Amino acid sequence: MKIIFGPVLIFCYNRPNKLKNLINSIQNNFDYSKYKYYFFCDGPKNAIDRTKIKKNLEVIKNFKVKNKIIIKKKKNYGLAKSIISGVSSVLKMNKFCIILEDDLVLEKNCLKFLNFGLNRFYKDKSIGSISGYSYVHNANIRKSVKWFKLHRHCSWSWGTWRRVWKKIDWDTKHLSKDYISKMYKQKIFFRAGNDIIPMLLAQKINVINSWAVRFNYNCLKKNLFSISPRFSLVKNDGFDMSSTHTLNFFKKESITFKKKKFQNFQNFNNPKLDRQLNNLIKHKHPNLKRLRVKIFTKKIFNKLFF
């Protein structure tokens, strides 16, 4: 199989130290210089942001790669709008892409895994995304599993194709009370976790602003799976007070990268939908009561302190 190197999209805002850590981890990845990089820099909300964004640009300029494009926003878009507009613009010119946010740290095989998956499953219309994160990294499961299909799509280092992205309906106007009631009766919307429907409701009433829950919802409707590695090839370094969408009192999972030689992904068997693994993943996401508490606690916290 001839491998095409898809573009890598990096979304950043006001955390130059996080961005620097991400770029350092990218530089440890196999063949990192063969990719084309798009940096989407969100605009400032205030004067402090302007200073931090300037530092972001310095970090990006110090990243020495042949193909690099910087897109600077004059106004603050927010993460959801930034990702939807940024991915849409790049996928007009490319068949697939890899998406990263500035608070991630990559294992040395991460880009290769994502790019290989995007190439291998390019024509498989049952797959909606590839992710470098594993929800079962610390779980005690059989060693024969290398990668697997799952219902949940994760935003911590991932990739998708134009064929999937162009069919996503980002509008939530159709989510009426009657429609939501029907969703609760359909098991398909709970395959990825009990939090999808309440998060959609939170999106509809502007309590949260998430592209990821809308992406998950659309993939569930179309029965599109994600591909995930057995062991995580990324860890989220954004669980602190600088984060907008993840607060430090939310649950953080400790990820220690496995010290293994380079994995030849071409030798992996065809990934299967493992019900045991999917049940583990489903129950890692909060039940409805816990989710409501988190959503509204976060809303109040942000209004008080940000």
Solvent accessible surface area in square Angstrom, and as a share of the most:
residue,aa,sasa,rsa
1,M,124,0.55
2,K,179,0.76
3,I,56,0.29
4,I,103,0.52
5,F,70,0.29
6,G,3,0.03
7,P,8,0.05
8,V,0,0.00
9,L,0,0.00
10,I,0,0.00
11,F,7,0.03
12,C,6,0.04
13,Y,39,0.15
14,N,29,0.15
15,R,33,0.12
16,P,18,0.11
17,N,116,0.59
18,K,30,0.13
19,L,0,0.00
20,K,110,0.46
21,N,64,0.33
22,L,0,0.00
23,I,8,0.04
24,N,69,0.36
25,S,8,0.05
26,I,0,0.00
27,Q,67,0.30
28,N,110,0.56
29,N,6,0.03
30,F,72,0.30
31,D,53,0.28
32,Y,52,0.20
33,S,64,0.41
34,K,121,0.51
35,Y,2,0.01
36,K,77,0.33
37,Y,0,0.00
38,Y,15,0.06
39,F,0,0.00
40,F,15,0.06
41,C,1,0.01
42,D,11,0.06
43,G,1,0.01
44,P,32,0.20
45,K,134,0.57
46,N,74,0.38
47,A,68,0.53
48,I,117,0.59
49,D,6,0.03
50,R,137,0.50
51,T,75,0.43
52,K,77,0.33
53,I,20,0.10
54,K,137,0.58
55,K,103,0.44
56,N,0,0.00
57,L,29,0.14
58,E,106,0.47
59,V,24,0.14
60,I,0,0.00
61,K,126,0.53
62,N,107,0.55
63,F,1,0.01
64,K,153,0.65
65,V,23,0.13
66,K,182,0.77
67,N,66,0.34
68,K,59,0.25
69,I,66,0.34
70,I,57,0.29
71,I,47,0.24
72,K,130,0.55
73,K,50,0.21
74,K,193,0.82
75,K,156,0.66
76,N,47,0.24
77,Y,69,0.26
78,G,23,0.22
79,L,48,0.24
80,A,2,0.01
81,K,113,0.48
82,S,10,0.06
83,I,0,0.00
84,I,32,0.16
85,S,43,0.28
86,G,2,0.02
87,V,0,0.00
88,S,36,0.23
89,S,49,0.32
90,V,2,0.01
91,L,4,0.02
92,K,161,0.68
93,M,128,0.57
94,N,40,0.20
95,K,110,0.46
96,F,11,0.05
97,C,0,0.00
98,I,0,0.00
99,I,1,0.00
100,L,1,0.00
101,E,25,0.11
102,D,6,0.03
103,D,14,0.07
104,L,1,0.01
105,V,31,0.18
106,L,7,0.03
107,E,16,0.07
108,K,79,0.33
109,N,6,0.03
110,C,0,0.00
111,L,0,0.00
112,K,60,0.26
113,F,2,0.01
114,L,0,0.00
115,N,3,0.01
116,F,12,0.05
117,G,0,0.00
118,L,0,0.00
119,N,17,0.09
120,R,68,0.25
121,F,13,0.06
122,Y,73,0.28
123,K,175,0.74
124,D,49,0.25
125,K,162,0.69
126,S,40,0.26
127,I,0,0.00
128,G,0,0.00
129,S,1,0.01
130,I,0,0.00
131,S,2,0.01
132,G,0,0.00
133,Y,9,0.03
134,S,0,0.00
135,Y,24,0.09
136,V,2,0.01
137,H,6,0.03
138,N,96,0.49
139,A,29,0.23
140,N,155,0.79
141,I,19,0.10
142,R,129,0.47
143,K,190,0.81
144,S,82,0.53
145,V,17,0.10
146,K,95,0.40
147,W,12,0.04
148,F,3,0.01
149,K,44,0.19
150,L,3,0.02
151,H,20,0.09
152,R,23,0.08
153,H,8,0.04
154,C,15,0.09
155,S,24,0.15
156,W,65,0.23
157,S,0,0.00
158,W,3,0.01
159,G,0,0.00
160,T,0,0.00
161,W,1,0.00
162,R,88,0.32
163,R,52,0.19
164,V,6,0.04
165,W,11,0.04
166,K,138,0.58
167,K,126,0.53
168,I,14,0.07
169,D,71,0.37
170,W,48,0.17
171,D,67,0.35
172,T,23,0.13
173,K,166,0.70
174,H,70,0.31
175,L,2,0.01
176,S,56,0.36
177,K,180,0.76
178,D,104,0.54
179,Y,63,0.24
180,I,12,0.06
181,S,58,0.37
182,K,126,0.53
183,M,1,0.01
184,Y,83,0.32
185,K,171,0.72
186,Q,82,0.37
187,K,172,0.73
188,I,40,0.20
189,F,10,0.04
190,F,37,0.16
191,R,97,0.35
192,A,1,0.01
193,G,0,0.00
194,N,41,0.21
195,D,3,0.02
196,I,1,0.00
197,I,1,0.01
198,P,12,0.08
199,M,41,0.18
200,L,1,0.00
201,L,61,0.31
202,A,5,0.04
203,Q,17,0.08
204,K,73,0.31
205,I,107,0.54
206,N,127,0.65
207,V,22,0.13
208,I,36,0.18
209,N,75,0.39
210,S,21,0.13
211,W,11,0.04
212,A,25,0.20
213,V,3,0.02
214,R,24,0.09
215,F,3,0.01
216,N,6,0.03
217,Y,6,0.02
218,N,2,0.01
219,C,1,0.00
220,L,4,0.02
221,K,94,0.40
222,K,83,0.35
223,N,72,0.37
224,L,21,0.10
225,F,23,0.10
226,S,1,0.00
227,I,0,0.00
228,S,1,0.01
229,P,7,0.04
230,R,17,0.06
231,F,58,0.24
232,S,2,0.02
233,L,20,0.10
234,V,0,0.00
235,K,71,0.30
236,N,15,0.07
237,D,50,0.26
238,G,0,0.00
239,F,31,0.13
240,D,43,0.22
241,M,91,0.41
242,S,56,0.36
243,S,7,0.05
244,T,66,0.39
245,H,80,0.36
246,T,25,0.14
247,L,1,0.00
248,N,81,0.41
249,F,100,0.42
250,F,38,0.16
251,K,158,0.67
252,K,121,0.51
253,E,45,0.20
254,S,84,0.54
255,I,16,0.08
256,T,99,0.57
257,F,43,0.18
258,K,87,0.37
259,K,205,0.87
260,K,96,0.41
261,K,182,0.77
262,F,80,0.33
263,Q,51,0.23
264,N,73,0.37
265,F,10,0.04
266,Q,101,0.45
267,N,110,0.57
268,F,22,0.09
269,N,125,0.64
270,N,110,0.57
271,P,11,0.07
272,K,158,0.67
273,L,61,0.30
274,D,20,0.10
275,R,188,0.69
276,Q,102,0.46
277,L,1,0.00
278,N,14,0.07
279,N,80,0.41
280,L,72,0.36
281,I,3,0.02
282,K,49,0.21
283,H,134,0.60
284,K,88,0.37
285,H,27,0.12
286,P,17,0.11
287,N,73,0.38
288,L,45,0.23
289,K,154,0.65
290,R,117,0.43
291,L,12,0.06
292,R,121,0.44
293,V,92,0.53
294,K,51,0.22
295,I,17,0.08
296,F,95,0.40
297,T,55,0.32
298,K,30,0.13
299,K,74,0.31
300,I,103,0.52
301,F,39,0.16
302,N,45,0.23
303,K,151,0.64
304,L,126,0.63
305,F,133,0.55
306,F,143,0.60
